Structures are given as C-alpha cells and as structure tokens.
Amino acid sequence: MFSINPFAALSAVVPPAVIQGYLIAMVVLVAAGTLFDIVHKGSAKYFFDNLRRPKGRGAKPVGGGELAAIAARTVVVDVLASGEFCNTRRRIAHLLGMYGFVMYVAATVVMVFNPAAGGIWAQLWWLGGLMVCVGGYWFWFFIRVDVAAEGQSPLRLMRADLFVLSMLASTTLGLAWAAAGGGAGVLFGLYVIATTVLFGSVPWSKFAHMFFKPAAAFEKRLSEADGTHANLPTLSRDDPAQQDRHSMELLKNAPMDMGLGIKREAPRHY
C-alpha cells in the first residue's frame, strides 16, 4: 500500500487531464490569493520601502558580502530551522508540518503528472502526510496557547484556524482515501473539498505567511546589521541619547537585565 501510487487507480475512473487541470488550478489559486493578500495588506510595499531606506539612515553601511551572509543566515536559521520559535515543542511541531507538507505536495505533483510513479514517491507521499498529521494534531490539541495556557477547548474555532484545519483535513482525508484503495468515492469527494478550501482560502487564512516570514526575517536581520533596529533602543544604555529615550527616571540608568524575574516561568506561546 505504501509503495502504490493512489492517483494511478483514480486515473482509471477520472481522466488524468482532469486531475492535472485541477492541480494546476490549485497552483493558480495560491498565486492569485497570495498576490491579493500582498496588495490588500500592503506587505510588499512595507518591505520594499524598508529596503530602499536612505543610505545615511543606518549607523553603518552593509556591504555585498555581509548582505549575502545575512540572506544565508535567514534561509538556514529562520526558514529551514524555524529559528523564530523559542518554544522547542512548537518548533518541532512546525518543522514536522512544514517539511511534511513540502514532501506531501511535491510527491502529489509527481504522481499526478506521472501515474507510473510509485515506490519512493508514494512512500514520500505517505511520510509527508503522516508528518503533517503528527505535527498538526500535536499543535492543535496540546500546544496552542489558547488550549495549553488559557484552558480553552480544542474544539473552539476561529478564522485564524482556517489554514491549520483545512491542511489537516486535506491531508487526513487524502491518507484515508489512499488507505481505502483510491478511486472515486465519498472519501475522494471530501478530499477534493478540503483541498479546495485549503488552496482557495489563501486571502482569508495564514497560508500566505509562509511567503511573508522569510522577507520579515531578512528585513529584521538587515536592520540589526545596519544599526537602524526599526528605531528601537540599542542594547546599551551608556549612550546619553539612549538613556533619554526612557520617560521614567528609574529606567534611564537601570541595568539591561532589570526585571528578568519574569523569565522564571517558561513562556508558552505560539
């Protein structure tokens, strides 16, 4: 079962051109939804305006070599390793979902456009889907802040949950459909509906965040390198100009580690 292409059995009932056309339509929906989200929220304008900041605004110039190093660190730490997550369990769940989803989608594309593909591609499809389910359900029932820290019911739904729930529904129904032998039936119909919701709801879900996060991480590292720090105070209060930024006299000469007693309790957050 784990080495058989489930879409090969489907092609005996549904023409391969129809399945391939549906897959292309999903790609178009993701691209169009992401572009709409960018225009609607002004995300691209914000990042490009920051990158085109006047050269004299930063405390120090950033050369081409340093810029390339910043980009490499962004890819390795923030994208591939999800370094923005301080919570270890949250990071592991995110990595399971991210890499599992990439494997699952890539294997789906290969097996849909090449019904003869099976073996390793089918195994990657199953492995990716199971990784999404493990990471997603672990996050949903045990890690979400409103469940783990605020005591809310895991069945409480909000619009922000649309991406996670539709991804879990699509993956779970896909695995169940394949385990049942493929073909066109009730499970396949539910699988198509959940997948359409996943890729068609990009303007209203967090799907597009996977494209925004690398840009935000790069911009943050660049602002730290050139000294702008998004106009925030630096880590040193030796500079009188930094001391004067604090309205309270108590904070002007306070040590940087003042108030860190709050860290005695480990944070549980997204």
C-alpha positions as CSV (number, residue, x, y, z in Angstrom):
1,M,0.0,0.0,0.0
2,F,2.8,2.5,0.9
3,S,4.5,1.9,-2.5
4,I,1.4,2.2,-4.7
5,N,0.5,5.5,-6.5
6,P,-3.1,6.2,-5.3
7,F,-3.7,8.5,-8.2
8,A,-3.0,5.7,-10.7
9,A,-6.2,3.9,-9.5
10,L,-8.0,7.2,-9.7
11,S,-7.0,7.7,-13.4
12,A,-9.0,4.6,-14.3
13,V,-12.1,6.5,-13.3
14,V,-11.2,10.2,-13.8
15,P,-9.2,11.2,-16.9
16,P,-5.7,12.2,-15.9
17,A,-6.1,15.5,-17.8
18,V,-8.9,16.4,-15.3
19,I,-6.8,15.6,-12.3
20,Q,-3.8,17.5,-13.7
21,G,-6.0,20.5,-14.6
22,Y,-7.3,20.6,-11.0
23,L,-3.8,20.6,-9.6
24,I,-2.9,23.5,-11.9
25,A,-6.0,25.3,-10.8
26,M,-4.9,25.0,-7.2
27,V,-1.5,26.5,-8.0
28,V,-3.2,29.4,-9.7
29,L,-5.5,29.9,-6.7
30,V,-2.4,30.0,-4.3
31,A,-0.6,32.5,-6.6
32,A,-3.7,34.7,-7.0
33,G,-4.6,34.6,-3.3
34,T,-1.0,35.5,-2.3
35,L,-0.9,38.4,-4.7
36,F,-4.3,39.6,-3.4
37,D,-3.1,39.3,0.2
38,I,0.1,41.3,-0.6
39,V,-1.8,44.1,-2.2
40,H,-4.6,44.2,0.4
41,K,-2.3,44.3,3.4
42,G,0.5,46.3,1.7
43,S,3.1,43.8,2.9
44,A,5.3,44.1,-0.2
45,K,5.2,47.9,-0.1
46,Y,6.3,47.9,3.6
47,F,9.3,45.6,2.9
48,F,10.4,47.3,-0.2
49,D,10.2,50.7,1.5
50,N,12.4,49.5,4.3
51,L,14.9,48.0,1.8
52,R,15.0,51.3,-0.1
53,R,15.7,53.3,3.1
54,P,18.2,56.2,2.6
55,K,21.8,55.1,2.8
56,G,22.6,57.6,5.6
57,R,19.8,56.4,7.8
58,G,21.7,53.3,9.2
59,A,24.5,53.6,11.7
60,K,26.8,51.7,9.4
61,P,26.8,50.6,5.7
62,V,26.1,46.9,4.8
63,G,28.3,45.6,2.0
64,G,27.5,42.9,-0.5
65,G,29.3,40.2,1.3
66,E,27.6,40.9,4.6
67,L,24.3,41.2,2.8
68,A,24.8,37.7,1.3
69,A,25.7,36.4,4.7
70,I,22.5,37.9,6.2
71,A,20.5,36.2,3.4
72,A,22.2,32.9,4.1
73,R,21.5,33.1,7.8
74,T,17.9,34.0,7.1
75,V,17.5,30.9,5.0
76,V,19.3,28.5,7.3
77,V,18.1,29.7,10.7
78,D,14.8,31.4,10.1
79,V,13.4,29.4,7.2
80,L,15.0,25.9,7.3
81,A,15.3,25.6,11.1
82,S,12.3,27.9,12.1
83,G,14.6,29.8,14.5
84,E,11.9,32.3,15.4
85,F,10.2,29.8,17.7
86,C,11.6,29.9,21.2
87,N,9.4,27.1,22.4
88,T,11.0,23.8,21.5
89,R,7.8,21.8,21.2
90,R,6.3,24.5,19.0
91,R,9.4,24.5,16.7
92,I,9.4,20.7,16.4
93,A,5.6,20.6,15.5
94,H,6.2,23.4,13.0
95,L,9.1,21.6,11.4
96,L,7.1,18.4,11.1
97,G,4.3,20.2,9.5
98,M,6.5,22.3,7.2
99,Y,8.7,19.6,5.8
100,G,5.9,17.1,5.8
101,F,3.7,19.4,3.7
102,V,6.5,20.1,1.3
103,M,7.2,16.4,0.7
104,Y,3.5,15.6,0.5
105,V,2.8,18.3,-2.1
106,A,5.9,17.5,-4.2
107,A,5.1,13.8,-4.2
108,T,1.5,14.6,-5.2
109,V,2.6,16.7,-8.2
110,V,5.0,13.9,-9.4
111,M,2.4,11.1,-9.0
112,V,-0.4,13.1,-10.6
113,F,1.6,14.0,-13.7
114,N,3.3,10.6,-13.9
115,P,0.8,7.9,-12.9
116,A,3.5,5.3,-13.3
117,A,5.5,6.9,-10.5
118,G,5.3,4.9,-7.3
119,G,7.8,3.4,-5.0
120,I,9.8,6.1,-3.3
121,W,7.4,8.8,-4.4
122,A,4.5,7.0,-2.9
123,Q,6.5,6.4,0.3
124,L,7.4,10.1,0.5
125,W,3.7,11.0,0.0
126,W,2.7,8.8,2.9
127,L,5.6,10.0,5.1
128,G,4.9,13.7,4.4
129,G,1.2,13.3,5.1
130,L,1.9,11.5,8.4
131,M,4.4,14.2,9.4
132,V,1.7,16.9,8.8
133,C,-0.8,14.9,10.8
134,V,1.6,14.3,13.8
135,G,2.8,18.0,13.9
136,G,-0.6,19.4,13.2
137,Y,-2.7,17.4,15.7
138,W,0.1,17.8,18.3
139,F,-0.1,21.5,17.9
140,W,-3.9,21.7,17.7
141,F,-4.6,19.6,20.9
142,F,-1.6,20.3,23.1
143,I,0.5,23.3,22.1
144,R,-1.9,26.0,21.0
145,V,-1.7,28.9,23.5
146,D,-5.5,29.2,24.0
147,V,-5.6,25.5,24.8
148,A,-2.4,24.9,26.7
149,A,-2.1,28.2,28.6
150,E,-5.6,29.7,28.6
151,G,-7.6,26.5,29.1
152,Q,-9.9,26.9,26.1
153,S,-11.5,23.9,24.4
154,P,-9.5,22.5,21.5
155,L,-12.8,22.4,19.6
156,R,-13.1,26.2,19.7
157,L,-12.8,27.5,16.2
158,M,-11.7,30.9,14.8
159,R,-11.0,32.2,11.3
160,A,-7.3,32.2,12.2
161,D,-7.5,28.4,12.4
162,L,-8.6,28.0,8.8
163,F,-5.2,27.2,7.4
164,V,-4.3,24.6,10.0
165,L,-7.7,22.9,10.0
166,S,-8.0,22.8,6.2
167,M,-4.5,21.4,5.9
168,L,-5.1,18.7,8.5
169,A,-8.5,17.9,6.9
170,S,-7.0,17.7,3.4
171,T,-4.0,15.5,4.5
172,T,-6.1,13.2,6.7
173,L,-8.8,12.6,4.1
174,G,-6.1,12.1,1.5
175,L,-4.4,9.4,3.6
176,A,-7.7,7.8,4.4
177,W,-8.7,7.8,0.7
178,A,-5.4,6.2,-0.3
179,A,-5.7,3.6,2.5
180,A,-9.2,2.7,1.2
181,G,-7.7,1.9,-2.2
182,G,-8.2,5.2,-4.1
183,G,-10.8,5.5,-6.7
184,A,-13.7,8.0,-6.9
185,G,-15.9,7.7,-3.8
186,V,-17.1,9.7,-0.8
187,L,-13.7,9.9,0.7
188,F,-12.3,11.3,-2.6
189,G,-15.0,13.9,-2.8
190,L,-14.3,15.0,0.8
191,Y,-10.6,15.1,0.0
192,V,-11.2,17.4,-3.0
193,I,-13.5,19.7,-1.0
194,A,-10.9,20.0,1.8
195,T,-8.1,20.6,-0.6
196,T,-10.0,23.2,-2.5
197,V,-10.7,25.0,0.8
198,L,-7.0,24.8,1.7
199,F,-5.7,26.4,-1.5
200,G,-8.7,28.5,-2.3
201,S,-8.9,30.3,1.0
202,V,-5.4,31.9,0.9
203,P,-6.7,35.5,1.2
204,W,-8.5,34.7,4.4
205,S,-6.1,32.2,6.0
206,K,-2.5,32.2,7.1
207,F,-1.3,30.3,4.1
208,A,0.5,33.3,2.6
209,H,2.5,33.8,5.8
210,M,5.0,31.1,4.6
211,F,6.0,33.6,1.9
212,F,6.0,36.7,4.2
213,K,8.0,35.3,7.0
214,P,11.4,35.0,5.1
215,A,11.0,38.6,4.0
216,A,10.2,39.8,7.5
217,A,13.2,37.8,9.0
218,F,15.6,39.2,6.4
219,E,14.4,42.7,7.0
220,K,14.9,42.3,10.7
221,R,18.4,41.0,10.4
222,L,19.3,43.7,8.0
223,S,18.0,46.4,10.3
224,E,20.1,44.9,13.1
225,A,23.2,44.9,10.9
226,D,22.9,48.5,9.7
227,G,22.1,49.8,13.1
228,T,18.5,51.0,12.5
229,H,16.8,48.4,14.6
230,A,13.5,49.7,13.4
231,N,14.1,52.8,15.5
232,L,14.2,50.8,18.8
233,P,16.8,51.5,21.6
234,T,20.0,49.5,21.4
235,L,21.2,47.0,24.0
236,S,23.4,49.6,25.7
237,R,22.3,52.5,27.9
238,D,25.7,54.0,28.1
239,D,24.8,56.5,25.3
240,P,23.0,59.5,26.8
241,A,20.8,59.6,23.8
242,Q,19.6,56.1,24.6
243,Q,19.1,57.0,28.2
244,D,16.9,60.0,27.3
245,R,14.6,57.7,25.3
246,H,13.1,56.4,28.6
247,S,10.4,58.7,30.1
248,M,10.9,57.1,33.6
249,E,13.9,58.3,35.6
250,L,14.2,54.8,37.1
251,L,14.9,53.3,33.7
252,K,17.4,55.7,32.5
253,N,20.3,54.2,34.5
254,A,18.8,50.8,35.0
255,P,20.8,47.7,34.1
256,M,19.8,45.8,31.0
257,D,18.8,42.6,33.0
258,M,16.4,44.5,35.2
259,G,13.0,42.9,35.5
260,L,14.1,39.5,34.2
261,G,12.5,37.7,37.1
262,I,9.5,37.3,34.7
263,K,11.6,34.6,33.0
264,R,11.4,32.3,36.0
265,E,8.4,30.8,34.4
266,A,8.9,29.5,30.9
267,P,6.6,31.1,28.3
268,R,4.1,29.1,26.4
269,H,3.0,30.8,23.3
270,Y,2.7,30.5,19.5
